[in-house]
Structures are given as C-alpha cells and as structure tokens.
C-alpha cells in the first residue's frame, strides 16, 4: 500500500518512499531470535521501481516505542517478467521468543541511492588465498585454487575442513569442501 496510509510518525520516517509492504514475523519455537537471517521472495509491480537494489529498504517497527529503524538488507536474484519484478530480499531480524516483529519493506523511491551498509566482514590474503571472517563464520580459501578449504561456525565451534576429513595428499590440488575430489593417494 502507499506510505501515506501509515501512522503519521511512520509516514514521516518513510518520506521519499511511495509504497510499502509489511512483513510480520512470528517466533513459534520459544527461542529469542537475534539477528536471525530472513530470506523472502518478494514481488513488486514493474512501474513501482526500476532498480530494486537501489530503491528497496527494510525498517523494523518497534512495537513498544513506535520507533522505526532501518536494518541492512540485500536484494538477490532480481527477475523481471509479466509486468512485475521478483527478487529475494534478505535481512537480519530480531523476534522475541513466542512473539512477533513487524518490518516495513519500502520501495518506489526513484531518487534513492544505492545503500552502503557497514559490515563486520574482514577479508585478508591475496589472490585466491583469502581468509574471510565475520561475527558468525571464519572461512579459509585454498591458496592454490580459491575453493572453500575450511569453514568454522563461531557460535558452536563446529568446523568443516576438507583437510581434516580427507587427511591425505591430493594429486595436484588441495581438497575443498565445496566439491569432493576423489583422486587421493591410494594409501590415504
């Protein structure tokens, strides 16, 4: 619907965006969700936005205070057909245990700039041999081929490692966990 139909405080916050959709999230497992990834398929009329990566924003409505706060989001896989643009919209959400949270998906602002959200992603190394890390993961790419060599989940300490699984010497390229090499030395 049009942002002018929002309560006055929310409409003032959304100035510049003509349309919005409401995403209401519900937590049913009894677990507080903090920065939980949400991946939605969303459709917009083609006339309501030419570049969704630039024109779409997500904002959380605070039910207690009535405040509106923008949350970083990303548009993936934009497809245009039959008069509409479809995409996947990804953002991190907070939802209380057994509770609900409402998020506004704002769009229809032809003057919007491409958002530049701060991120905690750290990248080190050069060429193929990169080390990537954020709050959730630490990953190491093969120094030779750039394939995913290891991935550690920080919350659980679980680590996926091709070297730890295969334990052998490969023939020409190191093992990667993104696809299984089946040509290790016979004695391994």
Buried (B, 14 or more C-beta within 10 A) or exposed (E): EEBEEBEEEBBEBBEEBBBBBEBEBEBEEEEEBEEBEBEBEBEBEEEBBEEBBBBBBBBBBEEEEEEBEBBBBBBEEBEEEEEEBBBBBBBBBBBEEEBEBBBBBBBBBEEBEEBEEEEEEEEEEEEEBBBBBEEEEBBBBBBBBBBBBBBBEEEEEEEBBBBEEBEBEBEEEBBBBBEEBEEBEEEE
